Amino acid sequence: MQPFEAVFLYGLGLSLITVILYRLLINVKDYNDLKNEMNDLKKKINDAQKQKDLKKANDLTNDMLKASSKQFKMSMKPLIVSMFIAILSLGYMNSQYAKVLINLPFNAPIAGTDIGWLWWYILVSVSATTLFRKIAGLD
């Protein structure tokens, strides 16, 4: 297996594991309800600011901060677990692919056509995580 393929598969695998962990360790319904509540609060805050009702806007902003704090607490446990797995995996991948350059089939801004394994991993994992989160209903 070529190094770029191995890093690609690691990126996909770790992204999938991360999304599965999030799905298992948080209550998705509560998380999505909280996200919807925060979106409603944003709209109400904007309306209150347009109407120049600063007291109402401040009260709604406080409610938004409380909801944001709840959302942060819900996502902390899976974040810590996935960070632990990522750190171990990145350490292993660095030992295996430290000197590997990936030749891209296009000219990337700043990087050109050759990037290191870490940038390839980041490119793959960010894209894959976004896709997997959409499929899992976390976004």
Secondary structure, DSSP 8 states (H G I E B T S, - for coil): --HHHHHHHHHHHHHHHHHHHHHHHS-HHHHHHHHHHHHHHHHHHHHHHHTT-HHHHHHHHHHHHHHHHHHHHHHHHHHHHHHHHHHHHHHHHHHHHTT-EEEEEEEETTTEEEEEHHHHHHHHHHHHHHHHHHHHT--
